[in-house]
Amino acid sequence: MNVVWMIAAVMLAAAAWITMFRLLAGPGTLDRLVALDTLVAVAMCAVGTWAAYSRDSTVVYGIAALSLIAFVGSVSVTRFRVPDTETRGDRGRL
Amino acid sequence: MSAADIVSGVLVVGGSALALTAAIGIVRFRDTLSRMHSATKPQVLGLLLVLAGAAVRLRGHADVGIIVMCGMFTLITAPVVAQRVGQLAYREQAVRDDLLAVDELREDARGENR
């Protein structure tokens, strides 16, 4: 059974690692925002995996907090960010 | 190792696999809308699978209700963010027009769809 949790952990770590590339490289702020949302989703999956592995339910509240705070953060970025068109000048075409 | 443990393991590994495929998609796809399409997999289906696996493992705990609530929060908040990001991406032309078969937003803007 340990192998199953190990596989899940390796896949989640690889997912976070690969997503980090788009977060750092993404040409526009929206790409970075999408990558950041995915990173938070992967983190929530990881916390859920830990809860399932350890049968420890105290971390479950962290998933609820992460889901709500990620929502507030993403909506704030889409509302208040500086558009890419102003910083690049070519209508933001990628 | 009971049957419930096996079900839980399959659910968690399935959710993790979805997270991995979404990460690959985010790096490989070309424009923001395609990346959003890939990003929704761990946000909704992957997370729900992992949470279901955790709920199966933690059955009988008082905190299973919190797990269900997490799933509901995700289902409620994900479409809002996706709608905002998609609208902004379209408005800033971070979309490859040649990949769109139908562009209803542009037709609406021209008033052809009324």
Backbone of each chain as ProteinMPNN parsed JSONL, in Angstrom:
{"seq_chain_A": "MNVVWMIAAVMLAAAAWITMFRLLAGPGTLDRLVALDTLVAVAMCAVGTWAAYSRDSTVVYGIAALSLIAFVGSVSVTRFRVPDTETRGDRGRL", "coords_chain_A": {"N_chain_A": [[0.835, -1.209, 0.0], [2.048, 1.132, 0.641], [3.457, 1.78, -1.64], [1.569, 2.849, -3.346], [0.925, 5.33, -2.215], [3.397, 6.474, -2.449], [3.68, 6.645, -5.243], [1.623, 8.457, -5.837], [2.573, 10.706, -4.458], [4.959, 11.239, -5.822], [3.978, 11.836, -8.375], [2.476, 14.136, -7.817], [4.457, 15.866, -6.89], [6.015, 16.078, -9.198], [4.137, 17.295, -10.858], [3.808, 19.796, -9.598], [6.386, 20.773, -9.9], [6.668, 20.926, -12.706], [4.639, 22.715, -13.305], [5.636, 24.981, -12.127], [7.466, 25.858, -13.968], [5.943, 27.112, -15.989], [4.884, 29.106, -14.445], [7.1, 30.685, -13.946], [8.023, 31.266, -16.528], [5.907, 32.043, -18.129], [4.483, 34.07, -20.653], [2.603, 36.133, -20.273], [0.732, 37.974, -17.711], [-1.652, 36.656, -17.255], [-1.128, 34.037, -17.976], [0.665, 33.373, -15.989], [-1.055, 33.607, -13.835], [-2.902, 31.549, -14.321], [-1.159, 29.392, -14.105], [-0.446, 29.666, -11.435], [-2.884, 29.212, -10.164], [-3.202, 26.528, -10.841], [-1.042, 25.501, -9.454], [-1.824, 25.934, -6.806], [-4.04, 24.277, -6.784], [-2.788, 21.818, -7.104], [-1.378, 21.783, -4.729], [-3.504, 21.617, -2.944], [-4.471, 19.097, -3.643], [-2.265, 17.666, -2.774], [-2.327, 18.052, -0.006], [-4.732, 16.781, 0.536], [-4.009, 14.199, -0.223], [-2.095, 13.683, 1.73], [-3.754, 13.691, 3.982], [-5.257, 11.425, 3.418], [-3.278, 9.492, 3.442], [-2.138, 9.549, 6.047], [-4.318, 9.247, 7.656], [-5.097, 11.41, 9.137], [-7.024, 13.941, 10.163], [-6.675, 16.593, 10.719], [-5.425, 18.297, 8.927], [-7.278, 18.811, 7.038], [-8.746, 21.124, 7.244], [-7.023, 22.967, 6.227], [-7.271, 22.589, 3.46], [-9.774, 23.68, 2.912], [-9.282, 26.352, 3.622], [-7.262, 26.99, 1.75], [-8.674, 26.728, -0.692], [-10.565, 28.795, -0.557], [-8.96, 31.091, -0.196], [-7.358, 31.052, -2.458], [-9.263, 31.581, -4.379], [-10.06, 34.232, -3.706], [-7.605, 35.52, -4.132], [-7.118, 35.074, -6.93], [-9.303, 36.35, -8.139], [-8.856, 38.939, -7.275], [-6.455, 39.531, -8.586], [-7.256, 39.417, -11.308], [-8.928, 41.582, -11.272], [-7.484, 43.87, -10.413], [-5.022, 44.02, -11.67], [-2.269, 45.303, -13.683], [-2.819, 45.752, -17.069], [-1.364, 43.658, -19.642], [-1.091, 44.915, -22.049], [-0.411, 47.515, -21.55], [2.179, 47.444, -20.649], [3.593, 46.266, -22.668], [2.865, 47.121, -25.246], [2.221, 46.07, -27.738], [-0.383, 45.272, -28.129], [-0.419, 43.015, -26.634], [-0.2, 40.61, -27.947], [0.689, 37.222, -28.198]], "CA_chain_A": [[0.0, 0.0, 0.0], [2.937, 2.296, 0.684], [3.869, 2.122, -3.001], [0.525, 3.686, -3.944], [1.094, 6.718, -1.731], [4.644, 6.991, -3.019], [3.416, 7.029, -6.636], [0.833, 9.692, -5.827], [3.419, 11.82, -4.024], [5.906, 11.571, -6.888], [3.259, 12.502, -9.464], [2.108, 15.491, -7.405], [5.665, 16.694, -6.857], [6.381, 16.364, -10.592], [3.173, 18.266, -11.384], [4.141, 21.123, -9.07], [7.663, 21.146, -10.492], [6.468, 21.315, -14.101], [3.825, 23.935, -13.33], [6.493, 26.104, -11.741], [8.122, 26.384, -15.169], [5.05, 28.065, -16.644], [4.733, 30.257, -13.55], [8.262, 31.559, -14.098], [8.303, 31.614, -17.905], [4.704, 32.435, -18.857], [4.732, 35.394, -21.219], [1.691, 37.165, -19.79], [0.3, 37.801, -16.317], [-2.743, 35.684, -17.176], [-0.522, 32.707, -17.979], [1.181, 33.131, -14.641], [-2.191, 33.413, -12.922], [-3.411, 30.197, -14.536], [-0.187, 28.459, -13.53], [-0.51, 29.76, -9.973], [-4.105, 28.5, -9.764], [-2.932, 25.097, -10.92], [-0.123, 25.148, -8.37], [-2.615, 25.856, -5.575], [-4.86, 23.07, -6.877], [-1.904, 20.676, -6.842], [-1.101, 21.791, -3.288], [-4.693, 21.091, -2.26], [-4.44, 17.649, -3.867], [-1.213, 17.08, -1.944], [-2.805, 18.021, 1.378], [-5.723, 15.704, 0.595], [-3.284, 12.929, -0.253], [-1.499, 13.486, 3.056], [-4.83, 13.317, 4.906], [-5.631, 10.035, 3.156], [-2.169, 8.611, 3.81], [-1.885, 9.498, 7.487], [-5.596, 9.178, 8.375], [-5.061, 12.521, 10.089], [-7.986, 14.865, 9.557], [-6.48, 17.987, 11.126], [-4.975, 19.125, 7.808], [-8.359, 19.011, 6.08], [-9.154, 22.539, 7.293], [-6.129, 23.693, 5.33], [-7.788, 22.546, 2.081], [-10.848, 24.673, 2.829], [-8.673, 27.688, 3.63], [-6.576, 27.2, 0.473], [-9.612, 26.913, -1.801], [-11.188, 30.117, -0.485], [-7.972, 32.159, -0.358], [-6.954, 31.053, -3.867], [-10.33, 32.269, -5.114], [-9.95, 35.677, -3.472], [-6.396, 36.001, -4.783], [-7.241, 35.094, -8.388], [-10.253, 37.392, -8.543], [-8.211, 40.237, -7.057], [-5.473, 39.765, -9.652], [-7.951, 39.76, -12.556], [-9.595, 42.869, -11.138], [-6.637, 45.013, -10.098], [-3.686, 43.957, -12.25], [-1.967, 46.201, -14.797], [-2.919, 44.917, -18.271], [-0.11, 43.45, -20.374], [-1.008, 45.83, -23.197], [0.214, 48.778, -21.163], [3.605, 47.284, -20.433], [4.284, 45.725, -23.833], [2.638, 48.037, -26.346], [1.873, 45.439, -29.012], [-1.689, 44.688, -27.865], [-0.292, 41.811, -25.836], [-0.27, 39.368, -28.713], [1.769, 36.338, -27.778]], "C_chain_A": [[0.869, 1.257, 0.0], [3.332, 2.76, -0.703], [2.86, 3.071, -3.643], [0.702, 5.145, -3.519], [2.366, 7.32, -2.304], [4.435, 7.455, -4.457], [2.651, 8.351, -6.686], [1.701, 10.889, -5.459], [4.38, 12.228, -5.127], [5.194, 12.306, -8.021], [2.889, 13.926, -9.077], [3.329, 16.406, -7.374], [6.102, 17.053, -8.27], [5.443, 17.398, -11.185], [3.507, 19.663, -10.892], [5.42, 21.65, -9.71], [7.478, 21.655, -11.908], [5.654, 22.6, -14.188], [4.655, 25.166, -12.998], [7.203, 26.704, -12.946], [7.242, 27.427, -15.838], [4.857, 29.298, -15.772], [5.899, 31.225, -13.725], [8.388, 32.076, -15.518], [7.142, 32.293, -18.611], [4.769, 33.852, -19.375], [3.816, 36.479, -20.655], [1.312, 36.939, -18.337], [-0.814, 36.765, -16.21], [-2.201, 34.261, -17.188], [0.022, 32.368, -16.593], [0.05, 32.874, -13.655], [-2.765, 32.01, -13.062], [-2.466, 29.167, -13.922], [-0.257, 28.469, -12.004], [-1.753, 29.05, -9.445], [-3.875, 26.996, -9.779], [-2.023, 24.645, -9.791], [-0.886, 25.015, -7.05], [-3.485, 24.592, -5.596], [-4.02, 21.831, -6.592], [-1.577, 20.607, -5.351], [-2.286, 21.247, -2.51], [-4.762, 19.575, -2.43], [-3.415, 16.994, -2.954], [-1.657, 17.006, -0.487], [-3.844, 16.913, 1.541], [-5.064, 14.333, 0.581], [-2.647, 12.63, 1.103], [-2.571, 13.053, 4.063], [-5.221, 11.859, 4.704], [-4.537, 9.085, 3.621], [-2.077, 8.439, 5.328], [-3.148, 9.275, 8.309], [-5.688, 10.268, 9.432], [-5.923, 13.635, 9.507], [-7.731, 16.313, 9.951], [-6.077, 18.882, 9.953], [-6.109, 19.461, 6.848], [-8.835, 20.462, 6.08], [-8.265, 23.387, 6.399], [-6.629, 23.695, 3.895], [-8.886, 23.586, 1.917], [-10.261, 26.077, 2.769], [-8.01, 27.973, 2.29], [-7.563, 27.483, -0.645], [-10.208, 28.316, -1.758], [-10.167, 31.225, -0.74], [-7.474, 32.212, -1.797], [-7.995, 31.775, -4.706], [-10.21, 33.778, -4.961], [-8.731, 36.242, -4.191], [-6.553, 36.104, -6.288], [-8.185, 36.195, -8.837], [-9.64, 38.773, -8.34], [-7.216, 40.536, -8.165], [-6.184, 40.146, -10.937], [-8.596, 41.131, -12.465], [-8.606, 44.032, -11.104], [-5.299, 45.014, -10.822], [-3.53, 45.046, -13.314], [-2.007, 45.365, -16.073], [-1.582, 44.811, -18.994], [0.047, 44.441, -21.511], [-0.31, 47.118, -22.824], [1.719, 48.639, -21.004], [4.321, 46.837, -21.689], [4.053, 46.542, -25.093], [2.293, 47.403, -27.671], [0.55, 44.687, -28.872], [-1.579, 43.322, -27.211], [-0.338, 40.526, -26.63], [0.936, 38.5, -28.415], [2.23, 35.496, -28.959]], "O_chain_A": [[0.497, 2.293, -0.551], [3.523, 3.952, -0.943], [3.233, 3.978, -4.386], [0.638, 6.063, -4.337], [2.423, 8.512, -2.607], [4.932, 8.507, -4.858], [2.979, 9.246, -7.465], [1.589, 11.955, -6.063], [4.601, 13.418, -5.351], [5.722, 13.274, -8.568], [2.973, 14.833, -9.905], [3.257, 17.568, -7.775], [6.512, 18.184, -8.528], [5.877, 18.28, -11.927], [3.494, 20.615, -11.672], [5.521, 22.837, -10.022], [8.046, 22.68, -12.286], [5.925, 23.465, -15.02], [4.41, 26.254, -13.518], [7.512, 27.895, -12.965], [7.719, 28.498, -16.215], [4.685, 30.404, -16.284], [5.716, 32.441, -13.661], [8.817, 33.213, -15.715], [7.344, 33.032, -19.575], [5.081, 34.765, -18.611], [4.224, 37.638, -20.57], [1.535, 35.86, -17.789], [-0.919, 36.07, -15.199], [-2.729, 33.381, -16.507], [-0.132, 31.253, -16.093], [0.168, 32.04, -12.758], [-3.078, 31.354, -12.068], [-2.904, 28.198, -13.302], [-0.144, 27.426, -11.36], [-1.702, 28.374, -8.417], [-4.288, 26.279, -8.868], [-2.195, 23.561, -9.235], [-0.63, 24.098, -6.27], [-3.65, 23.923, -4.576], [-4.476, 20.904, -5.922], [-1.506, 19.522, -4.773], [-2.115, 20.509, -1.539], [-5.073, 18.852, -1.484], [-3.648, 15.909, -2.422], [-1.395, 16.013, 0.192], [-3.849, 16.195, 2.542], [-5.497, 13.417, 1.281], [-2.651, 11.49, 1.569], [-2.34, 12.169, 4.889], [-5.485, 11.138, 5.666], [-4.824, 8.002, 4.133], [-1.953, 7.321, 5.828], [-3.07, 9.129, 9.529], [-6.284, 10.072, 10.491], [-5.585, 14.208, 8.471], [-8.499, 17.191, 9.557], [-6.348, 20.083, 9.969], [-5.943, 20.288, 5.951], [-9.274, 20.976, 5.051], [-8.703, 24.41, 5.872], [-6.444, 24.678, 3.177], [-8.934, 24.292, 0.91], [-10.691, 26.899, 1.959], [-8.166, 29.064, 1.743], [-7.333, 28.374, -1.463], [-10.345, 28.963, -2.797], [-10.475, 32.198, -1.429], [-7.195, 33.294, -2.312], [-7.651, 32.499, -5.64], [-10.25, 34.517, -5.944], [-8.804, 37.314, -4.791], [-6.166, 37.113, -6.877], [-7.904, 36.898, -9.807], [-9.874, 39.679, -9.14], [-7.137, 41.67, -8.638], [-5.775, 41.097, -11.603], [-8.793, 41.783, -13.491], [-8.864, 45.074, -11.706], [-4.501, 45.928, -10.612], [-4.508, 45.628, -13.781], [-1.299, 44.361, -16.162], [-0.771, 45.737, -18.968], [1.164, 44.777, -21.902], [0.317, 47.754, -23.671], [2.457, 49.604, -21.201], [5.536, 47.001, -21.788], [4.95, 46.65, -25.928], [2.087, 48.118, -28.652], [0.382, 43.601, -29.426], [-2.537, 42.549, -27.227], [-0.5, 39.452, -26.051], [2.068, 38.981, -28.384], [3.139, 34.679, -28.817]]}, "seq_chain_B": "MSAADIVSGVLVVGGSALALTAAIGIVRFRDTLSRMHSATKPQVLGLLLVLAGAAVRLRGHADVGIIVMCGMFTLITAPVVAQRVGQLAYREQAVRDDLLAVDELREDARGENR", "coords_chain_B": {"N_chain_B": [[-4.947, -4.599, 4.716], [-7.705, -3.276, 3.375], [-10.707, -3.441, 1.293], [-11.697, -0.882, 1.067], [-9.42, 0.645, 1.411], [-8.065, 0.069, -0.939], [-9.797, 1.171, -2.849], [-9.617, 3.833, -2.082], [-6.882, 4.31, -2.583], [-6.817, 4.002, -5.384], [-8.441, 6.148, -6.158], [-6.967, 8.36, -5.195], [-4.544, 8.109, -6.595], [-5.517, 8.383, -9.189], [-6.423, 11.067, -9.131], [-3.954, 12.347, -8.718], [-2.64, 11.656, -11.059], [-4.176, 13.085, -12.884], [-3.457, 15.664, -12.084], [-0.791, 15.672, -12.847], [-0.948, 15.348, -15.675], [-2.275, 17.715, -16.283], [-0.342, 19.58, -15.568], [1.639, 19.039, -17.474], [0.192, 19.751, -19.735], [-0.141, 22.494, -19.291], [2.405, 23.457, -19.658], [2.896, 22.716, -22.286], [0.863, 23.685, -24.013], [-0.244, 26.358, -26.26], [-1.566, 28.905, -26.062], [-3.327, 31.211, -23.832], [-6.004, 30.44, -23.337], [-6.045, 27.715, -24.007], [-4.295, 26.802, -22.078], [-5.799, 27.345, -19.824], [-7.851, 25.515, -20.196], [-6.445, 23.187, -19.733], [-5.715, 23.637, -17.098], [-7.98, 23.363, -15.554], [-8.319, 20.74, -14.897], [-6.894, 19.53, -12.541], [-8.023, 21.313, -10.791], [-10.774, 20.832, -10.51], [-11.798, 18.079, -11.226], [-9.587, 16.44, -10.522], [-9.043, 17.258, -7.874], [-11.485, 16.618, -6.68], [-11.447, 13.842, -6.95], [-9.221, 13.177, -5.332], [-10.131, 14.149, -2.884], [-12.346, 12.515, -2.523], [-11.045, 10.082, -2.239], [-9.657, 10.626, 0.159], [-11.844, 10.975, 1.844], [-12.897, 8.427, 1.839], [-10.86, 7.057, 3.144], [-10.868, 8.368, 5.617], [-13.286, 7.731, 6.721], [-16.018, 7.938, 8.985], [-14.806, 9.749, 10.644], [-15.304, 13.014, 12.136], [-14.587, 15.012, 10.442], [-15.17, 14.536, 7.815], [-17.27, 15.912, 6.763], [-16.148, 18.428, 6.405], [-14.465, 17.857, 4.285], [-16.288, 17.363, 2.223], [-17.318, 19.927, 2.097], [-15.09, 21.339, 1.184], [-14.924, 20.346, -1.44], [-17.31, 21.433, -2.421], [-16.797, 24.21, -2.191], [-14.735, 24.443, -4.079], [-16.08, 23.737, -6.439], [-17.844, 25.835, -6.606], [-16.257, 28.154, -6.75], [-14.394, 27.846, -8.852], [-15.558, 28.218, -11.528], [-16.045, 30.985, -11.504], [-13.519, 32.259, -11.39], [-12.468, 31.197, -13.766], [-14.149, 32.328, -15.667], [-13.592, 35.073, -15.404], [-10.834, 35.159, -16.017], [-10.824, 34.084, -18.606], [-12.37, 35.961, -20.013], [-10.744, 38.245, -19.795], [-8.452, 37.322, -21.115], [-9.439, 36.968, -23.691], [-10.111, 39.603, -24.296], [-7.654, 40.854, -24.375], [-6.524, 39.713, -26.524], [-4.991, 37.437, -26.172], [-5.312, 35.073, -27.492], [-5.328, 32.56, -29.909], [-6.528, 33.262, -32.933], [-6.8, 31.604, -35.116], [-7.305, 29.143, -34.12], [-9.879, 29.108, -33.276], [-13.053, 27.879, -33.893], [-15.647, 28.87, -33.832], [-16.515, 32.152, -33.083], [-18.159, 33.548, -30.874], [-18.207, 35.746, -29.222], [-17.141, 37.85, -30.731], [-19.014, 37.98, -32.79], [-21.199, 38.766, -31.271], [-20.323, 41.282, -30.505], [-20.373, 42.605, -32.906], [-23.043, 42.672, -33.308], [-24.388, 40.764, -34.752], [-25.622, 38.585, -33.797], [-28.035, 39.107, -32.697]], "CA_chain_B": [[-5.36, -3.756, 3.586], [-9.097, -3.595, 3.08], [-11.185, -3.006, -0.014], [-11.84, 0.574, 1.09], [-8.099, 1.224, 1.21], [-7.732, -0.036, -2.362], [-10.595, 2.187, -3.549], [-9.025, 5.14, -1.76], [-5.621, 4.443, -3.305], [-7.086, 4.221, -6.808], [-8.956, 7.511, -6.338], [-5.897, 9.352, -4.982], [-3.593, 8.04, -7.701], [-6.171, 8.978, -10.347], [-6.363, 12.518, -9.017], [-2.574, 12.791, -8.908], [-2.323, 11.532, -12.486], [-4.787, 14.232, -13.557], [-2.636, 16.842, -11.796], [0.427, 15.605, -13.667], [-1.275, 15.63, -17.075], [-2.585, 19.133, -16.408], [0.909, 20.34, -15.532], [2.268, 18.899, -18.789], [-0.581, 20.555, -20.674], [0.105, 23.921, -19.074], [3.689, 23.825, -20.248], [2.968, 22.427, -23.711], [-0.116, 24.382, -24.85], [0.331, 27.548, -26.849], [-2.151, 30.188, -25.676], [-3.862, 31.235, -22.468], [-7.253, 29.69, -23.207], [-5.71, 26.29, -23.983], [-3.712, 26.5, -20.766], [-6.903, 27.287, -18.856], [-8.518, 24.225, -20.407], [-5.657, 22.164, -19.052], [-5.598, 23.922, -15.668], [-9.196, 23.033, -14.798], [-8.401, 19.316, -14.533], [-6.677, 19.287, -11.109], [-8.843, 22.188, -9.966], [-12.091, 20.284, -10.211], [-11.932, 16.621, -11.196], [-8.497, 15.84, -9.757], [-9.23, 17.527, -6.444], [-12.629, 15.848, -6.194], [-11.023, 12.446, -6.814], [-8.366, 13.048, -4.148], [-10.964, 14.346, -1.689], [-13.142, 11.305, -2.352], [-10.153, 9.083, -1.662], [-9.415, 10.961, 1.562], [-13.071, 10.736, 2.606], [-13.034, 6.981, 2.036], [-9.898, 6.654, 4.178], [-11.191, 8.996, 6.899], [-14.714, 7.542, 6.998], [-16.294, 7.848, 10.413], [-14.332, 10.962, 11.304], [-16.219, 14.147, 12.057], [-14.105, 15.985, 9.476], [-15.56, 14.199, 6.446], [-18.118, 17.024, 6.315], [-15.278, 19.504, 5.907], [-13.977, 17.448, 2.963], [-17.38, 17.627, 1.281], [-17.417, 21.374, 1.959], [-13.984, 21.76, 0.308], [-15.338, 20.074, -2.807], [-18.324, 22.409, -2.831], [-16.124, 25.501, -2.4], [-14.018, 24.408, -5.357], [-17.035, 23.734, -7.544], [-18.494, 27.14, -6.713], [-15.346, 29.251, -7.064], [-13.607, 27.648, -10.076], [-16.12, 28.869, -12.722], [-15.939, 32.447, -11.434], [-12.161, 32.618, -11.795], [-12.287, 30.843, -15.173], [-14.858, 33.304, -16.481], [-12.854, 36.344, -15.369], [-9.568, 35.026, -16.74], [-11.108, 33.883, -20.013], [-12.808, 37.222, -20.601], [-9.581, 39.12, -19.925], [-7.567, 36.787, -22.147], [-10.022, 37.278, -24.995], [-10.079, 41.039, -24.553], [-6.29, 41.264, -24.674], [-6.08, 38.985, -27.712], [-4.058, 36.355, -25.859], [-6.003, 33.921, -28.048], [-4.973, 32.368, -31.315], [-7.79, 33.304, -33.667], [-6.904, 30.527, -36.094], [-7.751, 27.916, -33.461], [-11.288, 29.225, -32.906], [-13.988, 27.526, -34.965], [-16.746, 29.823, -33.721], [-16.147, 33.248, -32.184], [-19.462, 34.166, -30.616], [-18.037, 37.058, -28.597], [-16.963, 38.845, -31.783], [-20.31, 38.146, -33.463], [-22.041, 39.56, -30.387], [-19.861, 42.658, -30.527], [-20.829, 43.202, -34.164], [-24.492, 42.731, -33.319], [-24.954, 39.841, -35.738], [-26.308, 37.467, -33.14], [-29.213, 39.58, -31.968]], "C_chain_B": [[-6.774, -4.167, 3.152], [-9.477, -3.091, 1.692], [-11.306, -1.491, -0.064], [-10.493, 1.253, 0.866], [-7.715, 1.188, -0.267], [-8.501, 1.01, -3.159], [-9.988, 3.569, -3.324], [-7.726, 5.353, -2.521], [-5.846, 4.708, -4.777], [-7.561, 5.651, -7.045], [-7.831, 8.543, -6.219], [-4.908, 9.319, -6.137], [-4.219, 8.608, -8.977], [-6.132, 10.496, -10.305], [-4.963, 13.047, -9.231], [-2.177, 12.708, -10.374], [-2.937, 12.684, -13.266], [-3.972, 15.495, -13.318], [-1.392, 16.847, -12.671], [0.134, 15.921, -15.126], [-1.593, 17.107, -17.264], [-1.315, 19.965, -16.402], [1.617, 20.251, -16.876], [1.535, 19.758, -19.817], [-0.299, 22.032, -20.527], [1.424, 24.34, -19.692], [3.645, 23.692, -21.766], [2.029, 23.28, -24.563], [0.349, 25.79, -25.181], [-0.281, 28.854, -26.374], [-2.915, 30.054, -24.361], [-5.121, 30.392, -22.325], [-6.988, 28.186, -23.186], [-5.13, 25.904, -22.635], [-4.783, 26.459, -19.702], [-7.64, 25.964, -18.961], [-7.776, 23.123, -19.666], [-5.664, 22.376, -17.539], [-6.824, 23.485, -14.883], [-9.214, 21.585, -14.344], [-8.06, 19.072, -13.059], [-7.562, 20.16, -10.235], [-10.158, 21.547, -9.593], [-12.038, 18.757, -10.101], [-10.841, 15.976, -10.349], [-8.688, 16.029, -8.269], [-10.4, 16.722, -5.898], [-12.26, 14.383, -6.02], [-10.194, 12.258, -5.547], [-9.203, 13.187, -2.88], [-11.846, 13.121, -1.444], [-12.291, 10.192, -1.752], [-9.885, 9.338, -0.2], [-10.658, 10.675, 2.403], [-13.276, 9.249, 2.845], [-12.096, 6.501, 3.14], [-10.314, 7.156, 5.555], [-12.631, 8.732, 7.322], [-14.932, 7.325, 8.505], [-15.794, 9.03, 11.199], [-15.406, 12.042, 11.224], [-15.846, 15.081, 10.921], [-14.441, 15.63, 8.042], [-16.471, 15.286, 5.886], [-17.3, 18.171, 5.768], [-14.764, 19.152, 4.519], [-15.038, 17.721, 1.907], [-17.5, 19.126, 1.025], [-16.302, 21.906, 1.058], [-14.347, 21.53, -1.154], [-16.356, 21.067, -3.3], [-17.71, 23.778, -3.074], [-15.453, 25.53, -3.759], [-14.991, 24.496, -6.523], [-17.673, 25.102, -7.714], [-17.521, 28.189, -7.227], [-14.619, 29.077, -8.399], [-14.239, 28.327, -11.299], [-15.984, 30.384, -12.699], [-14.569, 32.899, -11.919], [-11.972, 32.346, -13.289], [-12.974, 31.866, -16.068], [-14.101, 34.619, -16.535], [-11.589, 36.24, -16.23], [-9.824, 34.876, -18.232], [-11.525, 35.172, -20.697], [-11.631, 38.168, -20.803], [-8.664, 38.644, -21.038], [-8.122, 37.094, -23.528], [-9.868, 38.761, -25.311], [-8.685, 41.498, -24.925], [-5.686, 40.478, -25.824], [-4.985, 37.981, -27.398], [-4.642, 35.032, -26.34], [-5.538, 33.782, -29.486], [-6.254, 32.249, -32.122], [-7.936, 32.11, -34.6], [-7.359, 29.221, -35.452], [-9.237, 27.952, -33.123], [-12.156, 28.858, -34.094], [-15.135, 28.524, -35.001], [-16.321, 30.889, -32.72], [-17.406, 34.043, -31.866], [-19.32, 35.532, -29.968], [-17.905, 38.144, -29.659], [-18.275, 39.067, -32.528], [-21.254, 38.973, -32.605], [-21.64, 41.031, -30.453], [-20.318, 43.357, -31.804], [-22.349, 43.326, -34.227], [-25.125, 41.781, -34.312], [-25.811, 38.773, -35.099], [-27.611, 37.896, -32.484], [-30.485, 39.195, -32.709]], "O_chain_B": [[-6.991, -5.263, 2.633], [-8.7, -2.419, 1.013], [-11.052, -0.878, -1.1], [-10.416, 2.298, 0.22], [-7.123, 2.132, -0.791], [-7.939, 1.663, -4.038], [-9.862, 4.367, -4.254], [-7.482, 6.439, -3.046], [-5.157, 5.538, -5.371], [-7.145, 6.296, -8.007], [-7.741, 9.475, -7.019], [-4.475, 10.368, -6.614], [-3.525, 9.249, -9.767], [-5.846, 11.144, -11.312], [-4.79, 14.09, -9.861], [-1.466, 13.576, -10.88], [-2.322, 13.209, -14.194], [-3.804, 16.309, -14.226], [-0.984, 17.893, -13.176], [0.874, 16.676, -15.755], [-1.229, 17.694, -18.282], [-1.21, 20.944, -17.141], [2.136, 21.25, -17.374], [2.156, 20.408, -20.657], [-0.224, 22.753, -21.522], [1.55, 25.456, -20.195], [4.288, 24.472, -22.468], [2.348, 23.576, -25.714], [1.205, 26.354, -24.501], [0.438, 29.85, -26.287], [-3.123, 28.955, -23.846], [-5.3, 29.707, -21.318], [-7.631, 27.456, -22.432], [-5.42, 24.832, -22.104], [-4.712, 25.649, -18.777], [-8.01, 25.363, -17.953], [-8.384, 22.244, -19.055], [-5.624, 21.409, -16.778], [-6.734, 23.256, -13.676], [-10.029, 21.218, -13.497], [-8.866, 18.455, -12.362], [-7.833, 19.819, -9.084], [-10.618, 21.704, -8.462], [-12.211, 18.205, -9.014], [-11.116, 15.077, -9.553], [-8.521, 15.093, -7.487], [-10.33, 16.2, -4.785], [-12.697, 13.742, -5.064], [-10.415, 11.32, -4.782], [-9.014, 12.443, -1.918], [-12.07, 12.733, -0.298], [-12.741, 9.453, -0.876], [-9.879, 8.408, 0.607], [-10.553, 10.195, 3.532], [-13.761, 8.84, 3.9], [-12.461, 5.662, 3.964], [-10.136, 6.455, 6.551], [-13.153, 9.431, 8.191], [-14.162, 6.646, 9.185], [-16.283, 9.303, 12.295], [-16.292, 11.999, 10.371], [-16.68, 15.866, 10.471], [-14.041, 16.35, 7.126], [-16.456, 15.558, 4.685], [-17.689, 18.816, 4.794], [-14.636, 20.028, 3.664], [-14.739, 18.242, 0.832], [-17.748, 19.555, -0.101], [-16.53, 22.816, 0.26], [-14.116, 22.389, -2.004], [-16.298, 21.507, -4.449], [-18.054, 24.445, -4.05], [-15.574, 26.502, -4.504], [-14.76, 25.236, -7.479], [-18.01, 25.497, -8.831], [-17.895, 29.029, -8.046], [-14.258, 30.075, -9.024], [-13.513, 28.968, -12.058], [-15.827, 31.008, -13.748], [-14.459, 33.802, -12.748], [-11.387, 33.163, -14.0], [-12.439, 32.233, -17.114], [-13.98, 35.219, -17.603], [-11.309, 37.109, -17.057], [-9.117, 35.476, -19.042], [-11.1, 35.455, -21.817], [-11.52, 38.817, -21.843], [-8.153, 39.449, -21.816], [-7.369, 37.44, -24.438], [-9.54, 39.138, -26.436], [-8.535, 42.434, -25.711], [-4.484, 40.559, -26.076], [-4.141, 37.697, -28.248], [-4.491, 34.0, -25.686], [-5.375, 34.775, -30.194], [-6.98, 31.26, -32.013], [-9.048, 31.648, -34.854], [-7.755, 28.292, -36.155], [-9.801, 26.933, -32.725], [-12.027, 29.439, -35.172], [-15.546, 28.97, -36.072], [-15.825, 30.571, -31.639], [-17.69, 35.065, -32.491], [-20.19, 36.389, -30.127], [-18.476, 39.226, -29.522], [-18.618, 40.202, -32.861], [-22.021, 39.785, -33.123], [-22.494, 41.917, -30.457], [-20.614, 44.552, -31.794], [-22.881, 44.009, -35.102], [-26.284, 41.964, -34.685], [-26.625, 38.132, -35.764], [-28.229, 37.101, -31.775], [-31.585, 39.507, -32.251]]}, "name": "protein", "num_of_chains": 2, "seq": "MNVVWMIAAVMLAAAAWITMFRLLAGPGTLDRLVALDTLVAVAMCAVGTWAAYSRDSTVVYGIAALSLIAFVGSVSVTRFRVPDTETRGDRGRLMSAADIVSGVLVVGGSALALTAAIGIVRFRDTLSRMHSATKPQVLGLLLVLAGAAVRLRGHADVGIIVMCGMFTLITAPVVAQRVGQLAYREQAVRDDLLAVDELREDARGENR"}
